Amino acid sequence: MGLTEPAVRKAVPREKSYFMKDEDGLSLIVWPSGEKTWQLRYWVKEHQEDKKSRERRKTLGPYPLISLKEARERRDEARK
């Protein structure tokens, strides 16, 4: 189950940053300062013959400037 706009809005900072996972690699990072940032996690094979993939992360923007709906749209566009 994915995130909801009220859950994102109510996320409170902690002593250490933490992730709130949505779907298909989209996460919200909540920083100790209270700042919230959307991030996409994805995996890439360096070479076609490689069996292992490397994790990569792409920042999609800050919340609330980027809403949950827009973050999902940016995730879908980035995955293309």
Buried (B, 14 or more C-beta within 10 A) or exposed (E): EEBEEEEBEEBEBEEEEBEBEBEEBBBBBBEEEEEBBBBBBBEEEEEEEEEEEEEEEEEBEEBEEBBBEBBBEBBEEEEE
